[in-house]
Amino acid sequence: MHPLHDYVASQLAEKLKARKVVVWYDPRSPWVGITVRQA
């Protein structure tokens, strides 16, 4: 994967593990693929 994708995925995983909930604002939807895979 792309380094940015890897970084965002790891940050998201850490936040979900620690807090159980993450609010993701993505009005133009360029990140919809990564958020669906993480869910």
PDB file with one MODEL, atoms N, CA, C and O in Angstrom:
MODEL        1
ATOM      1  N   MET A   1       0.827  -1.192   0.000  1.00  0.00           N
ATOM      2  CA  MET A   1       0.000   0.000   0.000  1.00  0.00           C
ATOM      3  C   MET A   1       0.876   1.262   0.000  1.00  0.00           C
ATOM      4  O   MET A   1       2.093   1.201   0.173  1.00  0.00           O
ATOM      5  N   HIS A   2       0.239   2.352  -0.192  1.00  0.00           N
ATOM      6  CA  HIS A   2       0.880   3.663  -0.163  1.00  0.00           C
ATOM      7  C   HIS A   2       1.216   4.032   1.288  1.00  0.00           C
ATOM      8  O   HIS A   2       0.434   3.724   2.188  1.00  0.00           O
ATOM      9  N   PRO A   3       2.357   4.683   1.535  1.00  0.00           N
ATOM     10  CA  PRO A   3       2.736   5.044   2.911  1.00  0.00           C
ATOM     11  C   PRO A   3       1.681   5.878   3.646  1.00  0.00           C
ATOM     12  O   PRO A   3       1.480   5.699   4.847  1.00  0.00           O
ATOM     13  N   LEU A   4       1.010   6.782   2.936  1.00  0.00           N
ATOM     14  CA  LEU A   4      -0.031   7.581   3.587  1.00  0.00           C
ATOM     15  C   LEU A   4      -1.184   6.685   4.033  1.00  0.00           C
ATOM     16  O   LEU A   4      -1.701   6.836   5.140  1.00  0.00           O
ATOM     17  N   HIS A   5      -1.581   5.759   3.177  1.00  0.00           N
ATOM     18  CA  HIS A   5      -2.649   4.814   3.521  1.00  0.00           C
ATOM     19  C   HIS A   5      -2.257   4.010   4.757  1.00  0.00           C
ATOM     20  O   HIS A   5      -3.064   3.841   5.672  1.00  0.00           O
ATOM     21  N   ASP A   6      -1.037   3.523   4.786  1.00  0.00           N
ATOM     22  CA  ASP A   6      -0.558   2.736   5.926  1.00  0.00           C
ATOM     23  C   ASP A   6      -0.584   3.557   7.214  1.00  0.00           C
ATOM     24  O   ASP A   6      -0.987   3.063   8.267  1.00  0.00           O
ATOM     25  N   TYR A   7      -0.154   4.803   7.121  1.00  0.00           N
ATOM     26  CA  TYR A   7      -0.136   5.681   8.293  1.00  0.00           C
ATOM     27  C   TYR A   7      -1.550   5.938   8.808  1.00  0.00           C
ATOM     28  O   TYR A   7      -1.812   5.813  10.004  1.00  0.00           O
ATOM     29  N   VAL A   8      -2.453   6.293   7.910  1.00  0.00           N
ATOM     30  CA  VAL A   8      -3.829   6.587   8.321  1.00  0.00           C
ATOM     31  C   VAL A   8      -4.481   5.336   8.902  1.00  0.00           C
ATOM     32  O   VAL A   8      -5.183   5.417   9.910  1.00  0.00           O
ATOM     33  N   ALA A   9      -4.258   4.191   8.282  1.00  0.00           N
ATOM     34  CA  ALA A   9      -4.831   2.942   8.786  1.00  0.00           C
ATOM     35  C   ALA A   9      -4.312   2.617  10.185  1.00  0.00           C
ATOM     36  O   ALA A   9      -5.080   2.189  11.046  1.00  0.00           O
ATOM     37  N   SER A  10      -3.022   2.817  10.416  1.00  0.00           N
ATOM     38  CA  SER A  10      -2.476   2.520  11.746  1.00  0.00           C
ATOM     39  C   SER A  10      -2.998   3.501  12.792  1.00  0.00           C
ATOM     40  O   SER A  10      -3.290   3.105  13.921  1.00  0.00           O
ATOM     41  N   GLN A  11      -3.117   4.770  12.429  1.00  0.00           N
ATOM     42  CA  GLN A  11      -3.663   5.760  13.360  1.00  0.00           C
ATOM     43  C   GLN A  11      -5.118   5.440  13.697  1.00  0.00           C
ATOM     44  O   GLN A  11      -5.526   5.515  14.856  1.00  0.00           O
ATOM     45  N   LEU A  12      -5.885   5.086  12.687  1.00  0.00           N
ATOM     46  CA  LEU A  12      -7.287   4.737  12.901  1.00  0.00           C
ATOM     47  C   LEU A  12      -7.411   3.505  13.793  1.00  0.00           C
ATOM     48  O   LEU A  12      -8.240   3.477  14.702  1.00  0.00           O
ATOM     49  N   ALA A  13      -6.600   2.497  13.541  1.00  0.00           N
ATOM     50  CA  ALA A  13      -6.632   1.278  14.353  1.00  0.00           C
ATOM     51  C   ALA A  13      -6.289   1.582  15.811  1.00  0.00           C
ATOM     52  O   ALA A  13      -6.934   1.058  16.720  1.00  0.00           O
ATOM     53  N   GLU A  14      -5.286   2.416  16.041  1.00  0.00           N
ATOM     54  CA  GLU A  14      -4.908   2.787  17.409  1.00  0.00           C
ATOM     55  C   GLU A  14      -6.040   3.521  18.118  1.00  0.00           C
ATOM     56  O   GLU A  14      -6.338   3.240  19.279  1.00  0.00           O
ATOM     57  N   LYS A  15      -6.670   4.460  17.419  1.00  0.00           N
ATOM     58  CA  LYS A  15      -7.768   5.222  18.021  1.00  0.00           C
ATOM     59  C   LYS A  15      -8.946   4.314  18.339  1.00  0.00           C
ATOM     60  O   LYS A  15      -9.551   4.433  19.404  1.00  0.00           O
ATOM     61  N   LEU A  16      -9.276   3.407  17.423  1.00  0.00           N
ATOM     62  CA  LEU A  16     -10.384   2.489  17.667  1.00  0.00           C
ATOM     63  C   LEU A  16     -10.091   1.559  18.833  1.00  0.00           C
ATOM     64  O   LEU A  16     -10.978   1.279  19.639  1.00  0.00           O
ATOM     65  N   LYS A  17      -8.880   1.086  18.930  1.00  0.00           N
ATOM     66  CA  LYS A  17      -8.506   0.194  20.028  1.00  0.00           C
ATOM     67  C   LYS A  17      -8.596   0.917  21.375  1.00  0.00           C
ATOM     68  O   LYS A  17      -9.083   0.354  22.355  1.00  0.00           O
ATOM     69  N   ALA A  18      -8.133   2.144  21.416  1.00  0.00           N
ATOM     70  CA  ALA A  18      -8.107   2.902  22.665  1.00  0.00           C
ATOM     71  C   ALA A  18      -9.472   3.464  23.061  1.00  0.00           C
ATOM     72  O   ALA A  18      -9.813   3.494  24.243  1.00  0.00           O
ATOM     73  N   ARG A  19     -10.243   3.904  22.082  1.00  0.00           N
ATOM     74  CA  ARG A  19     -11.473   4.643  22.397  1.00  0.00           C
ATOM     75  C   ARG A  19     -12.751   3.948  21.962  1.00  0.00           C
ATOM     76  O   ARG A  19     -13.835   4.336  22.396  1.00  0.00           O
ATOM     77  N   LYS A  20     -12.655   2.946  21.127  1.00  0.00           N
ATOM     78  CA  LYS A  20     -13.801   2.174  20.622  1.00  0.00           C
ATOM     79  C   LYS A  20     -14.664   2.923  19.609  1.00  0.00           C
ATOM     80  O   LYS A  20     -15.429   2.296  18.875  1.00  0.00           O
ATOM     81  N   VAL A  21     -14.557   4.243  19.554  1.00  0.00           N
ATOM     82  CA  VAL A  21     -15.343   5.044  18.615  1.00  0.00           C
ATOM     83  C   VAL A  21     -14.448   6.117  18.012  1.00  0.00           C
ATOM     84  O   VAL A  21     -13.679   6.764  18.723  1.00  0.00           O
ATOM     85  N   VAL A  22     -14.550   6.303  16.705  1.00  0.00           N
ATOM     86  CA  VAL A  22     -13.832   7.371  16.024  1.00  0.00           C
ATOM     87  C   VAL A  22     -14.825   8.084  15.120  1.00  0.00           C
ATOM     88  O   VAL A  22     -15.552   7.442  14.362  1.00  0.00           O
ATOM     89  N   VAL A  23     -14.856   9.397  15.197  1.00  0.00           N
ATOM     90  CA  VAL A  23     -15.704  10.192  14.307  1.00  0.00           C
ATOM     91  C   VAL A  23     -14.859  10.576  13.105  1.00  0.00           C
ATOM     92  O   VAL A  23     -13.776  11.143  13.249  1.00  0.00           O
ATOM     93  N   TRP A  24     -15.361  10.262  11.920  1.00  0.00           N
ATOM     94  CA  TRP A  24     -14.613  10.476  10.683  1.00  0.00           C
ATOM     95  C   TRP A  24     -15.434  11.394   9.786  1.00  0.00           C
ATOM     96  O   TRP A  24     -16.518  11.014   9.344  1.00  0.00           O
ATOM     97  N   TYR A  25     -14.938  12.589   9.511  1.00  0.00           N
ATOM     98  CA  TYR A  25     -15.615  13.535   8.632  1.00  0.00           C
ATOM     99  C   TYR A  25     -14.932  13.493   7.274  1.00  0.00           C
ATOM    100  O   TYR A  25     -13.764  13.862   7.151  1.00  0.00           O
ATOM    101  N   ASP A  26     -15.649  13.050   6.269  1.00  0.00           N
ATOM    102  CA  ASP A  26     -15.091  12.863   4.929  1.00  0.00           C
ATOM    103  C   ASP A  26     -16.136  13.295   3.892  1.00  0.00           C
ATOM    104  O   ASP A  26     -16.719  12.449   3.214  1.00  0.00           O
ATOM    105  N   PRO A  27     -16.373  14.612   3.766  1.00  0.00           N
ATOM    106  CA  PRO A  27     -17.476  15.089   2.927  1.00  0.00           C
ATOM    107  C   PRO A  27     -17.374  14.731   1.446  1.00  0.00           C
ATOM    108  O   PRO A  27     -18.402  14.548   0.794  1.00  0.00           O
ATOM    109  N   ARG A  28     -16.178  14.629   0.904  1.00  0.00           N
ATOM    110  CA  ARG A  28     -16.034  14.294  -0.519  1.00  0.00           C
ATOM    111  C   ARG A  28     -15.822  12.799  -0.744  1.00  0.00           C
ATOM    112  O   ARG A  28     -15.787  12.344  -1.887  1.00  0.00           O
ATOM    113  N   SER A  29     -15.682  12.049   0.317  1.00  0.00           N
ATOM    114  CA  SER A  29     -15.583  10.577   0.310  1.00  0.00           C
ATOM    115  C   SER A  29     -14.329   9.973  -0.312  1.00  0.00           C
ATOM    116  O   SER A  29     -14.411   8.842  -0.790  1.00  0.00           O
ATOM    117  N   PRO A  30     -13.178  10.636  -0.343  1.00  0.00           N
ATOM    118  CA  PRO A  30     -12.007   9.973  -0.909  1.00  0.00           C
ATOM    119  C   PRO A  30     -11.481   8.844  -0.029  1.00  0.00           C
ATOM    120  O   PRO A  30     -10.727   7.995  -0.504  1.00  0.00           O
ATOM    121  N   TRP A  31     -11.865   8.820   1.244  1.00  0.00           N
ATOM    122  CA  TRP A  31     -11.361   7.794   2.166  1.00  0.00           C
ATOM    123  C   TRP A  31     -12.380   6.693   2.434  1.00  0.00           C
ATOM    124  O   TRP A  31     -12.169   5.869   3.324  1.00  0.00           O
ATOM    125  N   VAL A  32     -13.468   6.660   1.692  1.00  0.00           N
ATOM    126  CA  VAL A  32     -14.514   5.673   1.972  1.00  0.00           C
ATOM    127  C   VAL A  32     -13.985   4.239   1.906  1.00  0.00           C
ATOM    128  O   VAL A  32     -14.435   3.393   2.679  1.00  0.00           O
ATOM    129  N   GLY A  33     -13.065   3.949   1.028  1.00  0.00           N
ATOM    130  CA  GLY A  33     -12.514   2.596   0.921  1.00  0.00           C
ATOM    131  C   GLY A  33     -11.782   2.149   2.166  1.00  0.00           C
ATOM    132  O   GLY A  33     -11.959   1.014   2.608  1.00  0.00           O
ATOM    133  N   ILE A  34     -10.974   3.003   2.735  1.00  0.00           N
ATOM    134  CA  ILE A  34     -10.216   2.626   3.931  1.00  0.00           C
ATOM    135  C   ILE A  34     -11.133   2.487   5.139  1.00  0.00           C
ATOM    136  O   ILE A  34     -10.929   1.600   5.968  1.00  0.00           O
ATOM    137  N   THR A  35     -12.129   3.341   5.250  1.00  0.00           N
ATOM    138  CA  THR A  35     -13.007   3.259   6.415  1.00  0.00           C
ATOM    139  C   THR A  35     -13.881   2.020   6.353  1.00  0.00           C
ATOM    140  O   THR A  35     -14.178   1.431   7.393  1.00  0.00           O
ATOM    141  N   VAL A  36     -14.295   1.612   5.183  1.00  0.00           N
ATOM    142  CA  VAL A  36     -15.099   0.390   5.049  1.00  0.00           C
ATOM    143  C   VAL A  36     -14.253  -0.824   5.397  1.00  0.00           C
ATOM    144  O   VAL A  36     -14.736  -1.729   6.077  1.00  0.00           O
ATOM    145  N   ARG A  37     -13.003  -0.868   4.950  1.00  0.00           N
ATOM    146  CA  ARG A  37     -12.128  -2.005   5.259  1.00  0.00           C
ATOM    147  C   ARG A  37     -11.821  -2.104   6.740  1.00  0.00           C
ATOM    148  O   ARG A  37     -11.686  -3.209   7.266  1.00  0.00           O
ATOM    149  N   GLN A  38     -11.705  -0.970   7.428  1.00  0.00           N
ATOM    150  CA  GLN A  38     -11.385  -0.985   8.854  1.00  0.00           C
ATOM    151  C   GLN A  38     -12.585  -1.370   9.708  1.00  0.00           C
ATOM    152  O   GLN A  38     -12.417  -1.854  10.827  1.00  0.00           O
ATOM    153  N   ALA A  39     -13.773  -1.165   9.202  1.00  0.00           N
ATOM    154  CA  ALA A  39     -14.990  -1.417   9.990  1.00  0.00           C
ATOM    155  C   ALA A  39     -15.270  -2.839  10.214  1.00  0.00           C
ATOM    156  O   ALA A  39     -16.261  -3.178  10.861  1.00  0.00           O
TER     157      ALA A  39
ENDMDL
END
